[in-house]
Amino acid sequence: MAKRKGFKLNGDQVAPGARKTVELPVSLLSDHTPVNLSVHVIHGRRKGPTVFVSAAVHGDEVMGVEICRRLLQSPLLDKLRGTLMVVPIVNTFGFQNRSRYLPDRRDLNRCFPGYARGSLASRLAEIFLDSVVKRCDLGIDLHSAAVHRTNLPQVRINPGSERMVALAEAFGAPVVLSSPLRDGSLRAEAQRAGIDVLLYEAGEGLRFDEMAARAGVAGILRVLRSMDMLPAKGIAKARRKPLFSSSSTWVRAPAGGLLRSYRGDGDVVEEGDVIAAVSDPFGEVETEVIAPSSGVVIGRAVLPVVNEGDALFHIAEAPHARAADTVEELASQLESSPLFDEDEII
């Protein structure tokens, strides 16, 4: 059998069975400090698929950075077949400034495919897409809710793809949402290049969430196992199939004031339920917030001060009993699974 070749990236070569962090030059700050796109490459001894895991495309979504950190500490990766590229921080500019955006105020996830002579966001998008994404067979992009919102662990996939359904099922998050592609997004441009991307959403901007971190690490390892990139030993399968939803609804504030939420992440609601109330500061006027459909709460606002029209609850439409069982089973498994033994993974 011919010896496997090394993996080349930006002039660096990673030998089979080795790992290395490769720096891709992006730009210079105004004080001439260099900014790089740091890519950690794990090149297995044996052939297999090439997968990327990325986080902090939005600079304030730090949950994915923590998931990448835990993933890279896993001893299971020593037995990797194929190649894994992990980019914990795509948007270094936003990460340093604790901002969703780049200094040019652009959203990186609306700037793909990018352009080498375009805006700062466009240049970064082009580097990431060409140097990392297009070299892979699959991507897993990690996100969280915006600041002052939180998301239940969930996977979003392209509509109509049997492969994506199977990969999302392997990931094992409690909810899988079929989500249309948006122009300029990483998922949309990757699909045009023939590369599927699983989008994992969990937690809140600028905050860590233990359940979200554990579900993310477990899901990535399960996907790599399903692609025969890792052995099965040490990777627990999800005990229950995720809840698949093809539609979701945002419930918005009917008035401005102080929000009192009666439902939280993963709670199941029925159409017509009172899920919150918005009151004026004097308590003289109170407006109920009503669930417009039955399903599970997959996202919600955590800031109690709201304006009329603010997004309060994100509800994925789903059968009542099925949703409750799925969410409870996930929480139980994350608390008890030996996969998350601190000495092994974290």
C-alpha positions in Angstrom: 0.0 0.0 0.0 1.4 3.4 -1.0 2.2 5.7 1.9 -0.3 8.5 2.4 0.9 11.9 1.4 1.2 14.9 3.7 -1.5 17.6 3.8 -0.4 20.9 2.4 -1.8 24.2 3.5 -0.3 27.6 2.8 3.2 26.2 2.2 3.1 24.1 5.4 2.9 20.3 5.3 1.3 18.1 7.9 2.6 14.5 7.8 0.3 11.5 8.2 -0.4 10.9 11.9 0.6 14.5 12.8 -1.2 17.7 13.7 -0.2 21.3 13.3 -1.7 24.8 13.5 -1.2 26.6 10.3 -1.6 30.4 10.0 -3.2 31.9 7.0 -2.5 35.7 6.7 -5.6 37.8 6.5 -4.8 41.4 7.1 -3.0 44.0 9.3 -4.6 46.0 12.0 -4.3 49.8 11.9 -1.3 49.5 14.2 0.3 47.0 11.8 -0.4 44.0 14.0 -0.9 40.9 11.7 -4.2 39.1 11.8 -4.2 35.4 10.7 -6.8 32.7 10.2 -5.6 29.9 12.4 -6.4 26.4 11.2 -5.5 23.3 13.3 -5.0 20.4 10.9 -5.1 16.8 12.1 -3.9 14.5 9.3 -4.7 10.8 10.0 -2.4 8.0 9.1 -5.1 6.4 7.0 -7.1 7.8 4.1 -10.6 9.1 4.7 -12.8 12.2 4.2 -11.7 15.7 4.9 -14.0 17.7 7.3 -13.8 21.2 8.7 -15.2 22.5 12.0 -15.5 26.2 12.3 -16.7 28.7 14.9 -16.9 32.4 15.6 -17.9 33.3 12.1 -19.8 35.9 14.2 -17.2 37.2 16.6 -19.4 37.3 19.7 -20.5 33.7 19.4 -17.9 32.2 21.8 -19.8 29.0 22.5 -18.4 27.4 19.3 -14.8 28.4 20.3 -15.2 26.4 23.6 -16.6 23.4 21.7 -13.5 23.5 19.4 -11.2 23.7 22.4 -12.8 20.6 23.9 -12.9 18.7 20.6 -9.2 19.3 20.0 -8.4 17.9 23.5 -10.2 14.6 22.8 -7.9 11.6 22.7 -10.3 10.0 20.2 -8.8 12.2 17.5 -5.5 10.2 17.8 -7.2 7.5 15.8 -8.6 9.8 13.1 -8.9 8.4 9.6 -8.8 11.2 7.0 -8.2 14.9 7.8 -9.9 17.3 10.2 -9.4 21.0 9.9 -10.6 23.0 13.0 -10.9 26.8 12.9 -12.0 27.9 16.4 -12.1 31.6 15.4 -12.9 32.6 11.8 -13.8 36.3 12.6 -10.8 37.3 14.7 -11.7 41.0 14.4 -15.1 40.5 15.9 -13.8 38.1 18.5 -11.3 40.6 19.8 -14.0 43.3 19.9 -16.7 41.0 21.3 -18.8 42.0 18.2 -20.8 40.0 15.7 -19.4 42.0 12.9 -16.1 43.0 11.4 -14.6 46.5 11.7 -16.3 47.5 8.4 -19.6 46.6 10.1 -20.3 43.8 7.7 -21.7 40.4 8.7 -19.2 37.8 7.5 -22.0 35.2 7.0 -23.5 37.4 4.3 -20.3 38.0 2.4 -19.5 34.7 0.8 -18.1 33.8 -1.7 -16.0 36.9 -1.1 -13.5 38.7 -3.3 -9.8 39.1 -2.9 -9.9 42.9 -3.7 -13.2 43.6 -1.9 -14.0 44.8 1.6 -12.3 43.3 4.7 -15.2 40.9 5.3 -15.2 39.9 1.6 -11.5 39.2 1.7 -11.7 37.1 4.8 -14.7 35.1 3.3 -12.6 34.4 0.2 -9.6 33.2 2.1 -11.7 30.9 4.4 -13.8 29.5 1.5 -10.9 28.8 -0.9 -8.3 27.6 1.7 -10.5 25.6 4.0 -14.1 25.0 2.9 -13.5 23.9 -0.7 -11.0 21.3 0.3 -13.5 19.4 2.4 -16.2 16.8 2.0 -18.3 18.2 4.8 -18.3 21.1 7.2 -19.8 21.7 10.7 -20.3 25.3 11.4 -20.9 26.3 15.1 -23.1 29.2 16.1 -25.1 30.5 19.0 -27.9 33.0 19.4 -27.2 36.7 19.3 -26.5 38.7 22.5 -29.5 38.7 24.9 -31.0 35.6 23.3 -30.3 31.9 23.8 -30.8 28.8 21.6 -31.7 25.2 22.5 -29.0 22.9 20.9 -30.2 22.3 17.4 -28.9 21.4 13.9 -30.0 23.2 10.8 -29.8 21.5 7.4 -30.6 22.2 3.8 -34.1 21.1 2.7 -34.4 18.0 0.6 -31.1 16.3 1.3 -31.2 12.7 2.4 -27.5 12.8 3.3 -28.0 15.9 5.5 -30.9 14.2 7.3 -28.7 11.2 8.1 -25.8 13.3 9.3 -28.1 15.4 11.5 -29.6 12.3 12.9 -26.1 11.1 13.7 -25.2 14.4 15.4 -28.0 13.8 17.9 -29.1 17.3 18.9 -32.7 17.3 20.2 -34.1 19.3 17.3 -33.2 19.4 13.5 -34.7 22.3 11.6 -34.9 22.3 7.8 -33.7 25.8 7.1 -33.6 27.6 3.7 -30.3 28.8 2.5 -29.6 32.6 2.5 -27.7 34.4 -0.2 -24.1 35.2 0.9 -24.1 32.7 3.7 -21.4 30.1 4.2 -23.9 27.2 3.8 -25.3 28.6 0.6 -21.9 29.1 -1.1 -20.5 25.8 0.2 -23.5 24.0 -1.4 -22.8 25.7 -4.7 -19.3 24.1 -4.5 -20.9 20.7 -3.7 -20.0 20.7 0.0 -22.6 20.0 2.7 -22.5 22.0 5.9 -24.2 21.2 9.1 -25.0 24.3 11.2 -25.1 23.8 14.9 -26.9 26.4 17.0 -26.7 26.5 20.8 -26.4 28.9 23.7 -26.1 32.6 23.9 -23.7 35.2 22.5 -20.7 36.0 24.8 -21.7 33.2 27.2 -20.8 29.6 27.9 -23.4 26.9 28.4 -22.4 23.5 29.6 -25.2 21.5 28.0 -24.6 23.3 24.7 -20.9 22.6 24.8 -21.4 18.9 25.6 -24.0 18.4 23.0 -21.7 20.1 20.4 -18.7 18.0 21.2 -20.7 14.8 21.3 -22.4 15.6 18.0 -19.2 16.3 16.1 -17.7 13.0 17.3 -20.8 11.1 16.3 -20.7 12.7 12.8 -17.1 11.7 12.4 -17.9 8.2 13.5 -20.8 8.0 11.1 -18.3 8.9 8.3 -16.0 6.1 9.4 -13.3 8.7 10.5 -13.3 7.5 14.1 -13.8 4.1 15.8 -17.0 3.5 17.6 -15.5 2.8 21.0 -15.9 5.7 23.4 -18.6 7.5 21.3 -22.1 7.0 22.7 -24.9 7.0 20.2 -27.8 9.3 20.8 -30.5 7.4 22.7 -33.4 8.9 20.7 -33.8 10.2 17.2 -33.9 14.0 17.0 -37.1 15.9 16.5 -37.3 17.0 12.8 -39.2 20.2 12.1 -39.7 21.8 8.7 -41.1 25.1 9.9 -40.7 27.5 12.8 -42.2 30.7 14.0 -40.8 33.7 15.8 -43.2 35.2 18.4 -42.7 38.9 18.8 -43.5 41.4 21.5 -47.0 42.8 21.2 -46.0 45.8 23.2 -42.9 47.4 24.8 -42.2 47.0 28.5 -40.9 44.4 30.9 -41.0 40.8 29.8 -41.9 38.0 32.2 -41.3 34.6 30.4 -43.3 31.5 31.6 -41.5 29.1 29.2 -37.8 28.2 28.7 -35.5 26.4 26.3 -36.9 23.0 25.3 -40.3 23.6 26.8 -43.2 22.3 24.8 -46.1 24.6 24.1 -49.5 24.2 22.5 -51.3 26.7 20.3 -53.1 29.3 22.4 -50.8 28.8 25.5 -49.9 32.0 27.4 -46.1 31.8 27.3 -45.2 35.3 28.6 -46.5 38.7 29.6 -45.2 42.2 28.8 -46.1 44.9 31.4 -45.5 48.6 31.6 -43.1 49.8 34.5 -46.1 50.8 36.6 -48.0 47.5 36.3 -51.1 49.2 35.0 -51.1 47.6 31.5 -50.2 44.0 30.9 -50.3 42.2 27.5 -50.2 38.4 27.2 -47.9 36.7 24.7 -49.8 33.7 23.1 -48.2 30.7 21.3 -49.4 30.9 17.7 -48.6 27.2 17.1 -47.7 23.9 18.9 -44.1 22.9 19.2 -40.9 23.2 21.2 -39.2 26.4 22.2 -35.8 26.4 20.4 -34.8 30.0 21.1 -35.9 32.9 23.3 -35.0 36.4 24.5 -33.2 36.6 27.9 -33.2 40.4 28.3 -36.4 41.4 30.2 -36.6 44.9 28.6 -38.3 44.7 25.2 -39.7 47.0 22.5 -42.8 46.3 20.5 -41.8 43.9 17.7 -38.8 42.4 19.4 -38.3 38.6 18.9 -39.2 36.8 22.1 -39.6 33.1 21.4 -38.6 30.8 18.5 -40.9 27.8 18.2 -40.2 24.8 16.0 -43.5 23.2 15.1 -43.7 19.6 16.2 -46.0 17.1 17.9 -46.3 17.8 21.7 -45.4 14.4 23.2 -42.6 13.6 20.8 -40.9 16.9 21.5 -41.0 16.6 25.3 -39.6 13.0 25.2 -36.7 14.0 22.9 -35.5 17.0 24.9 -35.7 15.2 28.2 -33.8 12.2 26.8 -31.0 14.4 25.5 -30.6 16.2 28.9 -30.4 12.8 30.7 -27.8 11.4 28.3 -25.6 14.5 28.5 -25.6 14.3 32.3 -24.8 10.6 32.5 -22.8 9.6 29.5 -19.1 8.5 30.1 -18.3 10.2 26.9 -18.0 13.4 28.9 -15.7 12.1 31.6 -13.6 15.2 32.4 -10.4 13.0 32.4 -11.2 11.9 28.8 -12.7 14.8 26.9 -12.8 18.1 28.6 
